[in-house]
Amino acid sequence: MKSILYLIVLCFSLTACHTFNLNKGPDVHPRYETENFHHIGILKLVEFSEPVDPRKSCDGDWNSVETRTGPIQVLIGLIVGGFYNPEEVKVSCKM
């Protein structure tokens, strides 16, 4: 039983949450933000959903794109063995 607990702790310590930000220009107050999920899998090598296009999300000019993998997404990836890894995608649109 202890070995299973150690294995679970080891798996969680080897995985990590991460955030990636892409800024197009100077930081300005966004007019609005859109949030979506991007569905990827097989160790983040295969896309199951279409890539998020910030131009379509903002009807033109966008300011920044942020992708985030949080603790829930990490847990889902661990449960299914890395075959599915969802990410949150937030697009900020310029004023």
DSSP file (Angstrom, degrees, kcal/mol; ACC not computed):
  #  RESIDUE AA STRUCTURE BP1 BP2  ACC     N-H-->O    O-->H-N    N-H-->O    O-->H-N    TCO  KAPPA ALPHA  PHI   PSI    X-CA   Y-CA   Z-CA
    1    1 A M     >        0   0    0      0, 0.0     4,-1.8     0, 0.0     5,-0.1   0.000 360.0 360.0 360.0 -39.9    0.0    0.0    0.0
    2    2 A K  H  >  +     0   0    0      1,-0.2     4,-2.6     2,-0.2     5,-0.2   0.869 360.0  56.7 -66.1 -34.6    2.8    2.4    0.8
    3    3 A S  H  > S+     0   0    0      1,-0.2     4,-2.0     2,-0.2    -1,-0.2   0.870 106.1  50.1 -66.0 -34.5    4.5    1.7   -2.5
    4    4 A I  H  > S+     0   0    0      2,-0.2     4,-2.3     1,-0.2    -1,-0.2   0.908 110.7  49.7 -67.6 -41.7    1.3    2.8   -4.4
    5    5 A L  H  X S+     0   0    0     -4,-1.8     4,-2.3     1,-0.2    -2,-0.2   0.909 110.9  49.4 -63.0 -42.3    1.1    6.0   -2.3
    6    6 A Y  H  X S+     0   0    0     -4,-2.6     4,-2.4     1,-0.2    -1,-0.2   0.884 109.8  52.0 -63.3 -38.4    4.8    6.7   -3.1
    7    7 A L  H  X S+     0   0    0     -4,-2.0     4,-2.4     2,-0.2    -2,-0.2   0.903 109.5  49.0 -65.1 -41.4    4.1    6.1   -6.8
    8    8 A I  H  X S+     0   0    0     -4,-2.3     4,-2.3     2,-0.2    -2,-0.2   0.927 112.2  48.0 -64.2 -44.6    1.2    8.6   -6.8
    9    9 A V  H  X S+     0   0    0     -4,-2.3     4,-2.0     1,-0.2    -2,-0.2   0.897 111.8  50.9 -62.7 -40.1    3.3   11.2   -5.0
   10   10 A L  H  X S+     0   0    0     -4,-2.4     4,-1.5     2,-0.2    -2,-0.2   0.907 109.1  50.8 -63.8 -42.6    6.1   10.6   -7.5
   11   11 A C  H  X S+     0   0    0     -4,-2.4     4,-1.0     1,-0.2     3,-0.2   0.921 111.9  46.9 -61.9 -44.1    3.7   11.0  -10.5
   12   12 A F  H  < S+     0   0    0     -4,-2.3    -1,-0.2     1,-0.2    -2,-0.2   0.848 110.8  52.2 -67.6 -32.8    2.4   14.3   -9.1
   13   13 A S  H  < S+     0   0    0     -4,-2.0    -1,-0.2     1,-0.2    -2,-0.2   0.774 109.2  50.2 -75.0 -23.8    5.8   15.6   -8.4
   14   14 A L  H  < S+     0   0    0     -4,-1.5     2,-0.2    -3,-0.2    -1,-0.2   0.659 104.0  68.9 -86.5 -16.9    7.0   14.9  -12.0
   15   15 A T     <  -     0   0    0     -4,-1.0     2,-0.3    -5,-0.2    59,-0.0  -0.660  67.5-170.4 -97.4 158.6    4.0   16.6  -13.6
   16   16 A A        -     0   0    0     -2,-0.2     2,-0.2    54,-0.1    -3,-0.1  -0.999  24.5-121.3-149.1 149.7    3.5   20.3  -13.4
   17   17 A C        -     0   0    0     -2,-0.3     2,-0.3    51,-0.0    53,-0.2  -0.606  39.0-175.9 -79.8 150.2    1.0   23.0  -14.2
   18   18 A H  E     -A   69   0A   0     51,-1.4    51,-3.0    -2,-0.2     2,-0.4  -0.995  20.7-156.1-150.0 157.2    2.1   25.6  -16.7
   19   19 A T  E     -A   68   0A   0     -2,-0.3     2,-0.4    49,-0.2    49,-0.2  -0.996   6.5-164.2-132.6 137.5    1.0   28.8  -18.3
   20   20 A F  E     -A   67   0A   0     47,-2.7    47,-2.6    -2,-0.4     2,-0.4  -0.992   7.7-165.6-124.5 126.2    2.2   30.2  -21.7
   21   21 A N  E     -A   66   0A   0     -2,-0.4     2,-0.5    45,-0.2    45,-0.2  -0.920   7.8-171.5-114.5 136.7    1.6   33.8  -22.6
   22   22 A L  E     -A   65   0A   0     43,-2.7    43,-2.4    -2,-0.4     2,-0.5  -0.970   8.9-168.3-126.2 114.0    1.9   35.3  -26.1
   23   23 A N  E     -A   64   0A   0     -2,-0.5    41,-0.2    41,-0.2     4,-0.1  -0.886  12.3-164.5-107.0 131.6    1.7   39.1  -26.2
   24   24 A K        -     0   0    0     39,-3.1    -1,-0.1    -2,-0.5    40,-0.1   0.807  69.1 -24.9 -82.7 -31.9    1.3   40.9  -29.5
   25   25 A G  S    S-     0   0    0     38,-0.6     3,-0.1     1,-0.2    38,-0.0  -0.728 102.0 -19.5-156.1-157.9    2.2   44.4  -28.4
   26   26 A P  S    S-     0   0    0      0, 0.0     2,-0.6     0, 0.0    -1,-0.2  -0.278  77.3 -94.2 -62.2 149.4    2.2   46.6  -25.3
   27   27 A D        +     0   0    0     -3,-0.1     2,-0.3    -4,-0.1    37,-0.0  -0.522  57.0 168.1 -69.7 114.6    0.0   45.6  -22.5
   28   28 A V        -     0   0    0     -2,-0.6    -3,-0.1    -3,-0.1    35,-0.0  -0.838  45.6 -87.7-122.6 162.3   -3.4   47.4  -22.9
   29   29 A H        -     0   0    0     -2,-0.3    66,-0.4     1,-0.1     2,-0.1  -0.561  51.4-121.4 -70.6 127.0   -6.7   46.9  -21.2
   30   30 A P        -     0   0    0      0, 0.0    64,-0.2     0, 0.0     3,-0.1  -0.370   5.2-143.7 -71.9 148.0   -8.6   44.3  -23.2
   31   31 A R  S    S-     0   0    0     62,-2.8     2,-0.3     1,-0.3    63,-0.1   0.916  81.8 -25.1 -71.6 -45.6  -12.0   45.1  -24.6
   32   32 A Y  E     -B   93   0A   0     61,-0.6    61,-2.7    -3,-0.0     2,-0.4  -0.973  61.1-134.7-159.4 165.9  -13.1   41.5  -23.9
   33   33 A E  E     -B   92   0A   0     -2,-0.3     2,-0.4    59,-0.2    59,-0.2  -0.956   9.0-154.5-127.7 146.4  -11.7   38.1  -23.4
   34   34 A T  E     -B   91   0A   0     57,-2.3    57,-2.4    -2,-0.4     2,-0.4  -0.944   7.7-158.4-117.8 144.2  -12.8   34.7  -24.7
   35   35 A E  E     +B   90   0A   0     -2,-0.4     2,-0.3    55,-0.2    55,-0.2  -0.983  20.0 157.3-125.2 134.1  -12.1   31.4  -23.0
   36   36 A N  E     -B   89   0A   0     53,-2.6    53,-3.0    -2,-0.4     2,-0.4  -0.863  36.6-114.7-139.6 172.1  -12.0   28.0  -24.7
   37   37 A F  E     -B   88   0A   0     -2,-0.3     2,-0.5    51,-0.2    51,-0.2  -0.940  18.2-153.2-110.9 140.9  -10.6   24.6  -24.2
   38   38 A H  E     -B   87   0A   0     49,-2.8    49,-2.0    -2,-0.4     2,-0.7  -0.970  14.1-146.8-112.0 122.9   -8.1   23.1  -26.7
   39   39 A H  E     +B   86   0A   0     -2,-0.5     9,-2.9    47,-0.2    10,-1.4  -0.811  31.1 153.5 -99.7 114.9   -8.2   19.4  -26.7
   40   40 A I  E     +BC  85  47A   0     45,-0.7    45,-3.8    -2,-0.7     2,-0.3  -0.842  10.1 161.9-131.4 168.1   -4.9   17.6  -27.4
   41   41 A G  E  >> + C   0  46A   0      5,-2.5     5,-2.3    43,-0.3     4,-1.6  -0.923  38.7  80.9-166.9-168.6   -3.5   14.2  -26.5
   42   42 A I  T >45S-     0   0    0     -2,-0.3     3,-0.9     1,-0.2    41,-0.2   0.974 130.6 -37.6  48.8  65.0   -1.0   11.4  -26.9
   43   43 A L  T 345S-     0   0    0     39,-3.1    -1,-0.2     1,-0.2    40,-0.1   0.820 111.4 -63.0  58.0  36.4    1.6   13.2  -24.8
   44   44 A K  T 345S+     0   0    0     38,-0.4    -1,-0.2     2,-0.2    -2,-0.2   0.769 115.5 110.5  63.2  31.3    0.5   16.6  -26.3
   45   45 A L  T <<5 +     0   0    0     -4,-1.6     2,-0.4    -3,-0.9    -3,-0.2   0.633  66.9  55.3-104.1 -20.0    1.6   15.5  -29.9
   46   46 A V  E   <S-C   41   0A   0     -5,-2.3    -5,-2.5     0, 0.0     2,-0.5  -0.956  71.2-142.0-122.2 133.1   -1.9   15.2  -31.5
   47   47 A E  E     -C   40   0A   0     -2,-0.4    -7,-0.3    -7,-0.2     3,-0.0  -0.820  14.7-178.2 -93.9 127.2   -4.6   17.9  -31.7
   48   48 A F  S    S+     0   0    0     -9,-2.9     2,-0.3    -2,-0.5    -8,-0.2   0.641  72.5  42.5 -94.8 -18.8   -8.2   16.6  -31.3
   49   49 A S  S    S-     0   0    0    -10,-1.4     3,-0.1     1,-0.1   -11,-0.0  -0.821  99.8 -86.3-121.9 164.8   -9.7   20.1  -31.8
   50   50 A E        -     0   0    0     -2,-0.3   -11,-0.2     1,-0.1    -2,-0.1  -0.380  53.6 -98.1 -65.8 145.5   -9.0   22.9  -34.2
   51   51 A P        -     0   0    0      0, 0.0     2,-0.5     0, 0.0    -1,-0.1  -0.335  43.0-104.2 -60.7 147.6   -6.2   25.3  -33.1
   52   52 A V        -     0   0    0     -3,-0.1     3,-0.1   -16,-0.0   -14,-0.0  -0.643  31.4-155.2 -77.5 124.0   -7.6   28.5  -31.5
   53   53 A D    >>  -     0   0    0     -2,-0.5     4,-1.8     1,-0.1     3,-0.7  -0.891   4.3-159.6-101.7 110.7   -7.3   31.4  -34.0
   54   54 A P  H 3> S+     0   0    0      0, 0.0     4,-1.6     0, 0.0     6,-0.2   0.798  89.8  61.0 -63.0 -27.2   -7.1   34.7  -32.0
   55   55 A R  H 3>>S+     0   0    0      1,-0.2     5,-2.0     2,-0.2     4,-0.6   0.884 107.7  44.1 -65.5 -37.5   -8.2   36.7  -35.1
   56   56 A K  H <45S+     0   0    0     -3,-0.7     3,-0.3     1,-0.2    -1,-0.2   0.852 111.9  53.1 -74.4 -34.4  -11.5   34.8  -35.2
   57   57 A S  H  <5S+     0   0    0     -4,-1.8    -2,-0.2     1,-0.2    -1,-0.2   0.811 119.4  34.1 -68.4 -29.4  -12.0   35.1  -31.4
   58   58 A C  H  <5S-     0   0    0     -4,-1.6     3,-0.3     2,-0.2    -1,-0.2   0.366 102.8-120.1-109.2   3.6  -11.6   38.9  -31.6
   59   59 A D  T  <5S-     0   0    0     -4,-0.6     2,-0.5    -3,-0.3    -3,-0.2   0.911  86.2 -28.8  54.9  42.5  -13.1   39.8  -34.9
   60   60 A G  S   <S+     0   0    0     -5,-2.0     2,-0.4    -6,-0.2    -1,-0.3  -0.885 121.4  51.5 130.7-104.5   -9.7   41.2  -35.9
   61   61 A D        -     0   0    0     -2,-0.5    33,-1.2    -3,-0.3     2,-0.3  -0.607  57.1-175.6 -87.4 126.8   -7.2   42.7  -33.6
   62   62 A W  E     - D   0  93A   0     -2,-0.4    31,-0.3    31,-0.2     3,-0.1  -0.805  17.5-162.6-116.8 158.9   -6.0   40.7  -30.6
   63   63 A N  E     -     0   0A   0     29,-3.3   -39,-3.1     1,-0.4   -38,-0.6   0.804  66.4  -5.7-107.9 -46.5   -3.7   41.6  -27.7
   64   64 A S  E     -AD  23  92A   0     28,-1.4    28,-2.8   -41,-0.2     2,-0.4  -0.992  46.6-150.4-153.4 157.4   -2.6   38.4  -26.0
   65   65 A V  E     -AD  22  91A   0    -43,-2.4   -43,-2.7    -2,-0.3     2,-0.4  -0.998  15.5-171.7-129.1 132.6   -3.1   34.6  -25.9
   66   66 A E  E     -AD  21  90A   0     24,-2.6    24,-3.0    -2,-0.4     2,-0.4  -0.991   4.6-167.3-127.8 127.0   -2.7   32.6  -22.8
   67   67 A T  E     -AD  20  89A   0    -47,-2.6   -47,-2.7    -2,-0.4     2,-0.4  -0.924  12.4-172.4-110.2 141.9   -2.7   28.8  -22.5
   68   68 A R  E     -AD  19  88A   0     20,-2.6    20,-2.8    -2,-0.4     2,-0.6  -0.996  20.7-164.8-138.9 134.0   -2.9   27.2  -19.1
   69   69 A T  E     -A   18   0A   0    -51,-3.0   -51,-1.4    -2,-0.4    18,-0.1  -0.962  26.8-172.9-113.6 110.2   -2.7   23.6  -17.9
   70   70 A G     >  -     0   0    0     -2,-0.6     4,-2.1   -53,-0.2     5,-0.2  -0.273  41.0 -87.3 -96.6-177.8   -4.1   23.5  -14.3
   71   71 A P  H  > S+     0   0    0      0, 0.0     4,-2.4     0, 0.0     5,-0.1   0.844 125.2  53.6 -61.1 -35.8   -4.2   20.9  -11.7
   72   72 A I  H  > S+     0   0    0      2,-0.2     4,-2.4     1,-0.2     5,-0.2   0.921 109.4  48.1 -66.6 -42.1   -7.5   19.4  -12.9
   73   73 A Q  H  > S+     0   0    0      2,-0.2     4,-2.4     1,-0.2    -1,-0.2   0.882 111.3  50.9 -65.4 -37.8   -6.1   19.0  -16.5
   74   74 A V  H  X S+     0   0    0     -4,-2.1     4,-2.2     2,-0.2    -1,-0.2   0.925 110.1  49.8 -63.6 -43.9   -2.9   17.4  -15.1
   75   75 A L  H  X S+     0   0    0     -4,-2.4     4,-2.5     2,-0.2    -2,-0.2   0.912 110.2  50.0 -62.1 -43.0   -5.1   14.9  -13.1
   76   76 A I  H  X S+     0   0    0     -4,-2.4     4,-2.1     1,-0.2    -1,-0.2   0.925 110.3  50.8 -60.6 -44.2   -7.1   14.1  -16.2
   77   77 A G  H  <>S+     0   0    0     -4,-2.4     5,-3.0     1,-0.2     6,-0.3   0.871 111.5  47.8 -61.7 -37.5   -3.9   13.5  -18.1
   78   78 A L  H ><5S+     0   0    0     -4,-2.2     3,-0.9     3,-0.2    -1,-0.2   0.899 109.6  52.6 -69.4 -40.5   -2.6   11.2  -15.4
   79   79 A I  H 3<5S+     0   0    0     -4,-2.5    -2,-0.2     1,-0.2    -1,-0.2   0.901 115.2  39.9 -63.4 -41.1   -5.9    9.2  -15.1
   80   80 A V  T ><5S-     0   0    0     -4,-2.1     3,-0.9     4,-0.2    -1,-0.2   0.298 115.9-111.7 -95.1  10.9   -6.0    8.5  -18.9
   81   81 A G  T < 5 -     0   0    0     -3,-0.9    -3,-0.2     1,-0.2    -4,-0.1   0.782  68.8 -56.6  72.0  28.3   -2.3    7.8  -19.2
   82   82 A G  T 3 <S+     0   0    0     -5,-3.0   -39,-3.1     2,-0.3   -38,-0.4   0.540 108.5 115.6  82.6   6.3   -1.4   10.9  -21.2
   83   83 A F  S <  S+     0   0    0     -3,-0.9     2,-0.3    -6,-0.3    -2,-0.1   0.642  80.4  33.8 -82.8 -13.4   -3.8   10.1  -24.1
   84   84 A Y        +     0   0    0    -43,-0.2   -43,-0.3    -7,-0.2    -2,-0.3  -0.970  61.1 169.3-143.6 125.3   -5.8   13.2  -23.4
   85   85 A N  E     -B   40   0A   0    -45,-3.8   -45,-0.7    -2,-0.3     2,-0.1  -0.781  15.7-163.7-137.9  89.7   -4.5   16.6  -22.2
   86   86 A P  E     -B   39   0A   0      0, 0.0     2,-0.3     0, 0.0   -47,-0.2  -0.419   4.9-162.3 -74.4 151.8   -6.9   19.5  -22.3
   87   87 A E  E     -B   38   0A   0    -49,-2.0   -49,-2.8   -18,-0.1     2,-0.4  -0.979  17.7-126.6-130.5 145.3   -5.7   23.1  -22.0
   88   88 A E  E     -BD  37  68A   0    -20,-2.8   -20,-2.6    -2,-0.3     2,-0.5  -0.770  25.7-163.1 -86.8 135.6   -7.5   26.3  -21.2
   89   89 A V  E     -BD  36  67A   0    -53,-3.0   -53,-2.6    -2,-0.4     2,-0.5  -0.985   6.9-173.2-124.3 125.0   -7.0   29.1  -23.8
   90   90 A K  E     -BD  35  66A   0    -24,-3.0   -24,-2.6    -2,-0.5     2,-0.5  -0.976   3.9-165.7-120.0 125.3   -7.8   32.7  -23.1
   91   91 A V  E     -BD  34  65A   0    -57,-2.4   -57,-2.3    -2,-0.5     2,-0.5  -0.944   6.5-154.8-111.8 125.6   -7.6   35.3  -25.9
   92   92 A S  E     -BD  33  64A   0    -28,-2.8   -29,-3.3    -2,-0.5   -28,-1.4  -0.876  11.8-149.7-100.7 129.6   -7.6   39.1  -24.9
   93   93 A C  E     -BD  32  62A   0    -61,-2.7   -62,-2.8    -2,-0.5   -61,-0.6  -0.752  16.9-113.1-101.4 144.9   -8.9   41.4  -27.6
   94   94 A K              0   0    0    -33,-1.2   -33,-0.1    -2,-0.3    -1,-0.1  -0.318 360.0 360.0 -73.4 157.4   -7.7   45.0  -28.1
   95   95 A M              0   0    0    -66,-0.4    -1,-0.1   -64,-0.1   -33,-0.0   0.451 360.0 360.0 -73.3 360.0  -10.0   48.0  -27.5
